[in-house]
Amino acid sequence: MEDEKPVGALGVATYRLYVKGLPERRLNLNIKQVLCAANVFVNDSLVAVAGKVAETEEDYYPQYITKIIEIPDGLKEFF
């Protein structure tokens, strides 16, 4: 961290995973035991939702999910 302050357990964040060089076979994204609020996108398409992502504690709620998401055939990369 640039300012070296502790982050803490509460807050809002965005994470991006860029995957390239995918093999020519069926692939899945396995989300295991998530207890939070999350919107999961594959190439700008919403593919999974858990709870409600919000900027205030009053609007936020977590949800426990386990989900397998099929990656569409023919993708060479996803983000």
Backbone hydrogen bonds in HBPLUS format (Angstrom, degrees):
<---DONOR---> <-ACCEPTOR-->    atom                        ^
c    i                          cat <-CA-CA->   ^        H-A-AA   ^      H-
h    n   atom  resd res      DA  || num        DHA   H-A  angle D-A-AA Bond
n    s   type  num  typ     dist DA aas  dist angle  dist       angle   num
A0019-VAL N   A0078-PHE O   2.68 MM  59  5.24 175.8  1.68 173.7 174.5     1
A0078-PHE N   A0019-VAL O   2.75 MM  59  5.24 151.6  1.83 147.1 156.4     2
A0021-GLY N   A0076-LYS O   3.10 MM  55  5.78 120.2  2.48 158.8 173.9     3
A0022-LEU N   A0076-LYS O   3.19 MM  54  5.09 174.5  2.19 133.5 133.7     4
A0071-ILE N   A0027-LEU O   2.96 MM  44  5.47 174.3  1.96 143.7 144.7     5
A0029-LEU N   A0069-ILE O   2.73 MM  40  4.99 159.1  1.77 147.3 154.5     6
A0069-ILE N   A0029-LEU O   2.83 MM  40  4.99 170.3  1.84 146.6 149.8     7
A0031-ILE N   A0067-LYS O   2.75 MM  36  5.12 168.0  1.76 173.0 171.2     8
A0067-LYS N   A0031-ILE O   2.84 MM  36  5.12 155.5  1.90 144.5 152.9     9
A0034-VAL N   A0065-ILE O   2.97 MM  31  5.37 164.7  1.99 162.2 161.4    10
A0065-ILE N   A0034-VAL O   2.90 MM  31  5.37 152.0  1.98 146.8 155.9    11
A0063-GLN N   A0036-CYS O   2.95 MM  27  5.65 150.9  2.04 133.4 134.5    12
A0038-ALA N   A0050-ALA O   2.84 MM  12  5.12 153.1  1.92 139.0 145.9    13
A0050-ALA N   A0038-ALA O   2.88 MM  12  5.12 154.8  1.95 156.4 157.7    14
A0040-VAL N   A0048-ALA O   2.89 MM   8  5.06 174.6  1.90 150.1 151.1    15
A0047-VAL N   A0040-VAL O   2.78 MM   7  5.75 168.3  1.80 159.7 163.8    16
A0048-ALA N   A0040-VAL O   3.35 MM   8  5.06 143.7  2.49 139.1 137.0    17
A0042-VAL N   A0045-SER O   2.92 MM   3  5.30 154.3  1.99 145.4 149.6    18
A0045-SER N   A0042-VAL O   3.08 MM   3  5.30 159.6  2.12 111.4 117.8    19
A0052-LYS N   A0061-TYR O   2.81 MM   9  5.26 157.4  1.86 153.3 157.0    20
A0061-TYR N   A0052-LYS O   3.39 MM   9  5.26 159.4  2.43 131.0 134.6    21
A0059-ASP N   A0056-THR O   3.20 MM   3  5.50 132.2  2.44 103.3 114.4    22
A0060-TYR N   A0056-THR O   3.13 MM   4  6.24 136.3  2.33 147.5 159.9    23
